[in-house]
Amino acid sequence: MSEHRETTGRCYACKRTFSFDPAEVTTFLIDPETHMPPGITVLGTLRPAKPEAVARSVDEPVCPDCVAKAKQYSEEIGSGRSWESWPPSSN
């Protein structure tokens, strides 16, 4: 028997409230001071993530609709980036 612990939260991307299983949801590691993933600037450029920024960061959920839109966008522009490896996640 598998336990599904469902909870409710806000999507980091669209801010919509949705229900999810914390063990299954896609998350982004977000620095609460900057409201951005560690290692990303407000201009969207990459920089080395500072250890203190990573240490204070928390996982924020992303709804399935936003995940699907991001994958579709990535396929359409052919970015070649693998978002499975970025941003870093504590999961």
N, C-alpha and C positions, 0 to 999 in steps of 0.2 A: 504494500500500500504506500503510495507516494503522497507526501505532504505538500500541498500547495498553499502557501501562506500568501494570500493576496492582500495588497495594500493600495493606497491611493496616494498619488503625488502629482507634481507639476512637471511637464515636459520642459527640459532645459531650452529647447529650440523654440517651440511655438507657445509655451506657457499654458497649454491646455491641460486641464486636470484629467487624469486617466488612471485606471486600475491596472495593476501589474503584479507579477510574482517577482520579488526582489532577486531570486536566484536566476531568473531567466531574462530580465530586462537589460537592454543595452544602456550603458552608462558612460558618462564623460567625467573625467577627473577635473574638478573646477576649484580654482583658488578663490575663497570667499572674499578676499580683499580686492581682487581685480575683476572678479566675475568672468574670468577667462581661463582656459586650460593653461597649466604651467608651461612655459616655453613658447607661448603665442602672444604676440604683441597686439595692441588695439588696431594696428594696421593690417593684421593678418599674417605678418611675417614670423618666421621661426627664429628662436634664439635658445641658447642652453637654459634649461629649467633649473632654477636655483633650488638647492635641497630644502631650504626652509619653506619655499612656496609649495613644493610637493608634499612636505610634511603636514602643512595646515590644510591641504586640499581635501575635498570630499567628493564622493561619487554622486552625480546627479543623473536621474533617469531621463531617457529620451523615448518618446512614444513611437510605436511601430510605424505610424504614418510618416513621421519625420525621417526615420531610418530608411524607409522605402523611397522617399523623395530624394534623399542624399545618394542612395545607390543608383537610382535612375539618372540623376544629374551626372554622377561620376561616369556612368556608362555612355551617356550622350556626348560628353565632352572628351571622353577617352583620356582622362587624366593619368591613368596608369598607377595612381597612388593606391596603396592598400590601407584602407581606414581600419582594418582589423588590427593594425599595429600602432595606430596613433589615434587619439591621444592616449597617453599611458593611463592604465586603470589599475586600481588596487585589487580588483577581483581576480 
